[in-house]
Amino acid sequence: MRVLAAMSGGVDSAVAAALAVEAGHDVVGVHMALSRNRDQFRTGSRGCCSIEDAGDARRAADVLGIPYYVWDLSERFEDTVVADFLSEYEAGRTPNPCVRCNEHIKFEALLDKATALGFDAVATGHYAQIVTREVPGAHGPRTVRELHRSPNDAKDQSYVLAVAGPERLARAMFPLGGFASKDEVRAEAARRGLSVSAKPDSYDICFVADGDTRGFLQSRLGSRPGEVVDVDGEVVGEHDGAYAFTVGQRKGLGLGRPAADGKARYVVDVQPATNTVVVGPAELLSVDRIAGEKALWFDGVLEHEPDGWFDAEVQVRAHGAPVPARVRAAGDLPDMPGPALEIELTGAPLRGVAAGQSVVVYRGSRVLGQATVSRAWRAAAAR
């Protein structure tokens, strides 16, 4: 196959490209320049897409003996991932930019461009597995491609990949799927003479390289002073922009005085219409019902769950623990765009679920579907 290898300049994508070459594919490396104002160097392990990263990717491609190009996707990145990040926070929601990057950049812009140029698949350094199996169908058995967790629990990225959906999964390759640890990947890179074998991982939000998310939001959205109130509506503090707060947050609230019971207070609601942040006790963060919008399901899932509700596990954070639940594909729900899903937690409640987060449905290691949280019902308020 003709394979386009996405090369970030890190060790994971370099080894993924090497394995694609070793498998006999015709591989071309490409580095995505996602920043309009790229730094010369990264700050330690923060950020990405620096000129240094592009150079590291080029050197890895040279070692592998494959062609290498840099594609400028910075405008698309700004107009989709960054714009979504800002608009979601402004709307009082909590987005995951890595999910949106996989959706709009790696498995839309990059994949669509690769397909237009005649490539059969895109290989990335994500930690996840694709399992191909035969399933019964109305007209006989057919082949489906399933997305599964990586055996490397600490690095598993199936959560952020779920948004790719079945059609894009059909044109994706994850060569690192079988690696159980990052140390194995680094050893593989060293064995192949790749200079990135000891390069630090990047972390945090790539376009907020200094890690100051609140500062980034304020630089883009400006100062918008407002009130922090408790659940009874009493003013207990002030803020410089409700957009900088998220449900479940405890630090940085700037409260003028402690709660009457002396207990810690958390953000329990963000109300953008009135620019108000509501704080309350920890028990108000627990939820046992979730509704998600823009739901998508992987091939073969719903046709084998004919009774509506089915048992599964759900996960609401990239490295959060999955919890048991009953799940239902709901079609359209009021005030929710596109196909929806409903979730009833059957074990312990989840804490601090915020609108805008991605909720992924699993059965064991297999990803069944994904949606964006639209609403969560507080367990304490429902009883």
Helices and strands as residue ranges (DSSP letters): E 2-6, H 11-22, E 26-33, H 51-64, E 68-72, H 74-77, I 78-82, H 83-90, H 97-101, I 102-109, H 110-116, E 121-123, E 129-135, E 142-148, H 158-161, G 162-164, H 165-169, E 172-173, G 175-178, H 182-191, G 195-198, H 213-221, E 226-230, E 235-239, G 242-244, E 266-271, E 276-280, G 282-285, E 286-297, G 302-304, E 310-315, E 323-331, E 340-345, E 350-351, E 358-363, E 366-378, H 379-382
